[in-house]
Amino acid sequence: MENNRQVAVFGGGCFWCVEAVFMEIKGVASIASGYSGGHVENPSYYEVCGETTGHAEAVRLEFDPGQITFPEMLEIFFATHDPTTLNSQGADKGTRYRSIVLCIDEEQRKHAASFIAKLNASGMKVVTEVVSFNKFYEAEEEHKDFDQVICHNHVFYQLDHQLQKYFLSVVLTLLRIFCPNDNCQL
């Protein structure tokens, strides 16, 4: 990891769908799909699917904070999955699909807690877990080849009306950041 890069780890349903969203974001340098937040060392996909490891499907993101901040990444994460449904994202059901922010440090924890408090104050009932990051296990090779189009469609299909309005505000914010004076750099 380059010195100026930071790490974020999110779980919001199928790791492919979370990965597909962040692949499009300027400043995200690398993405890995895998498992985190559980108690079993080096779990396989099938063990995680068995719901006995405690792990969530997650993505590990390396990002350049000079191009995108952790709070901005939180905005994208919360706008592109349903943080109000416990252990479920669309058709994906089970604890491995829970909404979770695995915080690398106390600063990330504070940002995540503050962001969730704002969402709750707006009337949402967020069930996203905010926990300390322990370890990330990268998914097996056969689980790294995904269909981006299906994931993009899945992400936008599952957004309810309230989240769609919120997502639109995030998109507009990102356009103001990355496309000043209509000179888009995305």
C-alpha positions in Angstrom: 0.0 0.0 0.0 1.4 3.4 -0.9 2.0 5.8 2.0 -0.7 8.3 1.1 -3.4 5.6 0.7 -5.9 4.7 3.4 -8.1 1.6 3.8 -11.9 1.3 4.2 -13.8 -2.0 4.7 -17.5 -2.2 4.0 -20.1 -5.0 3.8 -23.5 -4.2 2.3 -24.8 -7.4 0.8 -23.2 -9.3 -2.1 -19.5 -8.2 -2.2 -19.6 -8.1 -6.0 -22.3 -5.4 -5.9 -20.4 -3.2 -3.4 -17.3 -3.7 -5.5 -19.1 -2.7 -8.7 -20.1 0.6 -7.1 -16.6 1.6 -5.9 -14.9 0.5 -9.1 -16.4 3.6 -10.7 -15.2 6.1 -8.0 -12.2 8.3 -8.7 -9.6 8.0 -5.9 -10.3 4.3 -5.2 -7.0 2.7 -6.0 -7.7 -1.0 -5.4 -10.6 -3.2 -4.4 -10.7 -6.7 -3.0 -13.8 -8.8 -2.3 -13.7 -11.2 0.6 -14.9 -11.8 4.2 -14.5 -9.9 7.4 -16.1 -9.4 10.8 -16.2 -13.1 11.9 -14.4 -15.5 14.2 -13.1 -18.2 11.9 -9.6 -18.0 10.4 -9.3 -18.0 6.6 -12.9 -19.0 5.8 -14.0 -20.3 2.5 -16.9 -18.9 0.5 -18.9 -22.0 1.4 -18.2 -21.7 5.1 -19.3 -18.1 5.1 -22.5 -19.1 3.2 -23.1 -21.7 5.9 -23.6 -18.8 8.4 -21.3 -20.3 11.1 -18.2 -18.2 10.7 -19.7 -14.8 11.7 -18.2 -13.2 8.6 -19.9 -10.7 6.3 -19.2 -10.5 2.6 -17.1 -7.4 2.4 -14.8 -5.3 0.3 -11.4 -3.9 1.2 -10.8 -0.6 -0.5 -7.5 1.3 -0.8 -8.2 5.0 -1.5 -6.3 8.2 -1.9 -7.7 10.7 0.7 -6.5 13.5 -1.5 -9.1 12.5 -4.1 -11.9 11.1 -2.0 -12.3 11.2 1.8 -13.6 8.5 4.1 -16.8 10.5 4.9 -17.4 10.7 1.1 -16.9 7.0 0.8 -19.5 6.5 3.6 -22.0 8.6 1.6 -21.5 6.4 -1.4 -21.7 3.2 0.7 -24.9 4.2 2.5 -26.5 5.5 -0.7 -26.0 2.2 -2.6 -27.4 -0.4 -0.3 -30.2 -0.6 2.2 -28.8 0.1 5.7 -32.3 -0.3 7.3 -32.8 -4.0 6.7 -31.2 -6.4 9.1 -29.2 -9.3 7.4 -30.7 -8.7 4.0 -30.0 -6.9 0.8 -32.7 -7.4 -1.9 -33.0 -11.1 -2.6 -29.8 -11.9 -0.6 -30.7 -13.1 2.9 -28.5 -14.0 5.9 -26.0 -12.5 8.3 -23.2 -12.6 5.7 -25.2 -10.0 3.8 -25.5 -7.6 6.7 -24.7 -3.9 6.5 -21.3 -3.4 8.3 -18.6 -0.8 8.5 -15.3 -2.3 9.8 -13.4 0.6 11.1 -9.6 0.7 10.7 -9.2 3.3 13.4 -11.1 5.5 15.9 -11.4 8.4 13.3 -13.3 6.1 11.0 -15.5 4.9 13.9 -16.4 8.5 14.7 -17.2 9.4 11.1 -19.4 6.3 10.7 -21.2 6.9 14.0 -21.8 10.5 13.1 -23.1 9.6 9.6 -25.5 7.0 11.0 -26.7 9.5 13.6 -27.6 11.9 10.8 -29.4 9.3 8.9 -31.4 8.2 12.0 -32.2 11.9 12.7 -33.6 12.1 9.2 -36.1 9.4 10.0 -34.2 6.3 8.9 -33.7 3.4 11.2 -30.2 2.3 10.3 -29.1 -1.2 11.5 -25.6 -1.0 10.1 -23.0 -2.5 12.5 -20.0 -0.3 13.2 -17.2 -2.5 14.5 -13.4 -2.5 14.8 -11.6 -4.1 11.8 -9.7 -7.2 12.7 -8.8 -9.1 9.6 -9.9 -9.4 6.0 -9.8 -12.6 4.0 -9.7 -12.2 0.3 -12.3 -14.3 -1.7 -11.1 -17.3 -3.7 -10.2 -16.8 -7.4 -13.5 -18.3 -8.6 -15.4 -15.6 -6.7 -13.5 -12.7 -8.2 -15.0 -12.9 -11.7 -18.3 -11.1 -11.6 -20.9 -9.6 -13.9 -20.7 -5.9 -13.4 -24.0 -5.2 -15.2 -26.0 -7.5 -13.0 -24.5 -5.9 -9.9 -25.2 -2.4 -11.0 -28.8 -3.3 -11.8 -29.1 -5.1 -8.4 -27.8 -2.1 -6.5 -30.2 0.4 -8.1 -33.1 -2.0 -8.0 -32.9 -2.4 -4.2 -32.9 1.3 -3.4 -36.2 2.4 -2.0 -37.6 5.9 -2.7 -36.0 7.5 0.4 -32.6 6.1 -0.5 -33.1 7.1 -4.2 -33.5 10.8 -3.1 -30.5 10.5 -0.8 -28.4 8.8 -3.6 -29.3 11.6 -6.0 -28.0 14.2 -3.4 -24.8 12.2 -3.2 -24.4 12.1 -6.9 -24.9 15.8 -7.1 -22.3 16.4 -4.4 -19.8 14.1 -6.2 -20.5 16.0 -9.5 -19.7 19.3 -7.7 -16.5 17.8 -6.3 -15.2 16.1 -9.4 -16.9 18.1 -12.2 -16.4 21.8 -11.3 -17.5 24.1 -14.1 -18.8 21.1 -16.1 -15.2 19.8 -16.5 -15.8 16.2 -15.4 -12.9 14.2 -14.1 -14.7 11.0 -13.2 
